[in-house]
Amino acid sequence: MRIETLPEEFVKAQPIIDTIEAAGYEAYYVGGSVRDTLLGLPIHDVDIATSAYPEEVKSLFKRTVDTGIEHGTVMILDHGTGYETTTFRTESGYQDYRRPDSVKFVRSLKEDLNRRDFTINALALKTDGSIIDYFDGLKDLKAHRIRAVGDPEKRFNEDALRMMRAVRFASQLNFVIDPETVAGIKHHGGLLTKIAVERIHVEFVKMLLGQWPAMGLDVFMETGLYQYCPDFKPYQAQFNQLRTELKSGMSNETAVWTLLAAAFNLSSKQVNQLLKDWKSANQLIEDVQVAVKAVHGIATHSVDAWLVYQTGNELLSIANEVAQKLGQSSYETAALLDQYGALQIHSKKALAITGQDLMAAGIKPGPQLGRALNFLERQVVEGQLDNQNKTLLEAAINYLNEKA
Ligand SMILES: Nc1ccn([C@@H]2O[C@H](COP(=O)(O)OP(=O)(O)OP(=O)(O)O)[C@@H](O)[C@H]2O)c(=O)n1
């Protein structure tokens, strides 16, 4: 098998391989970029595997960075691009079910490919476009199948995260998982509890962002893997619902979490807790809480100006995307965004009056001044007042007189 025209990312990286080969070593493109090229998908990072030992690699290039030298990885910098170049290796140990305790550098490509997770990830590509395939990866690619290299039990015992990777690849590629590999996942699912939640989180989000999340969710549920993901175990029923409803992936991470929070019917407090447990960034937590509120408004057809204003353009699109995926929206996203666009103001700063103006008119600083500004903001957003300095000043004074 030979690829006629290599994507430009590989062509750009060719001088690296040429240099290594000219020094008498072997070097190949490996990993996800080879798999994705064969599937006609865009590629992200070009990874290189070589028979040269790390010190030998370093001696061949002017600019290198030791990104993971103990595992044989050196990054070669070339015209502003970094290429991770890893010495062929075998691995052993894995006491933490995640990283090998020790690696042994070897000179054989076959041994290196033999340590990898799935056959579709164990292909090597030469600069002339030919493919080296020791484990029937091409056959599996053609059959749209994820199959562990060698013994699945051993593969998952070495690195438990690979089970989540299998789920994620199923969702990204619309592939099925080979029965023996599924059996390995069922048997070793419990090892996931040994893995840091952040790592599970990354794979889980990638799964829901994949184009065929129902494929990934099927495996996630049927193998029982969900039971070993902290915080997700109680949501079996909701996951099952999602599997049938979710036809395609989500647009981004905020959308993924909004979908889960909405599908799981979580309260604001629960969303907060879930996302904190999953070590999410504060901004993400805030955004999801706002978006969930908007999903609820959209689902119950109570999308008023104030909700639209509070949610904002970006989160409004996300909220509608989620509501649509859950079959709860009949709104056109464009119509919601038009509604947002038609508001007189899009932030408090845009009010035609300031706290200074109010103080100049004799209103004392303090909580009542803040309350007056909040009142004006809402009135302007809801179209009860024009956003004009004089109008707002009069309205503020009336409001405060009424409250007095
Ligand atoms: N737990 C893992 C992680 C990675 N690999 C091997 O290392 C390669 C590169 O890993 P990574 O960059 O994490 O994933 P990709 O397969 O490249 O996929 P993607 O870039 O889409 O995440 C994989 O293809 C696979 O051969 C592995 O065997 N076991």
The ligand as an ORCA input file, in Angstrom:
! r2SCAN-3c Opt
* xyz 0 1
  N      -2.222      5.599     25.579
  C      -1.593      5.620     24.413
  C      -1.378      6.840     23.757
  C      -0.728      6.829     22.554
  N      -0.271      5.661     22.010
  C       0.454      5.662     20.721
  O       1.026      6.935     20.493
  C       0.474      7.530     19.299
  C       0.318      9.031     19.469
  O      -0.529      9.295     20.557
  P      -1.461     10.570     20.674
  O      -0.817     11.717     20.009
  O      -1.873     10.687     22.088
  O      -2.794     10.158     19.918
  P      -3.091      9.989     18.393
  O      -3.311      8.555     18.090
  O      -2.052     10.708     17.625
  O      -4.494     10.663     18.225
  P      -4.905     12.197     18.379
  O      -3.767     13.028     17.903
  O      -6.125     12.297     17.549
  O      -5.182     12.359     19.853
  C      -0.830      6.779     19.083
  O      -1.246      6.834     17.738
  C      -0.448      5.383     19.534
  O       0.315      4.744     18.551
  C      -0.477      4.476     22.678
  O      -0.078      3.423     22.178
  N      -1.135      4.471     23.881
*
